[in-house]
Amino acid sequence: MADEETVLQIARMLVGGGKKISELASATDLPRWKIARLLKRLEKLGFLRSEDEVKFSPGRPAKIYSLTKEGIRFFSKRGLRLVEARRDLASGNSE
């Protein structure tokens, strides 16, 4: 399992909207399989939701992950400052 700081980093990235596994993997330098496993666990716990990417070309659509209200509550209690993360995202200062 990823360490707590990595999980919080991923949650921060999901605040501004949905992200693909590939985007999260490149930002965290973790392999895609590890990110996928972590996201699946968080989704089963109800902290994330996923939807298929709208795609008009052949191939399997990527899943887009975002935080649920329960996820926002959970990560807020663990030190994730969502208001600051949204502000940073809006100003272009993402971690």
ABEGO torsion letter per residue (X at the ends): XBBAAAAAAAAAAAAAEBBBAAAAAAAAGBBAAAAAAAAAAAAAAGABBBBBBBBABBEBBBBBBBBBAAAAAAAAAAGBBAAAAAAAAAAGBBX
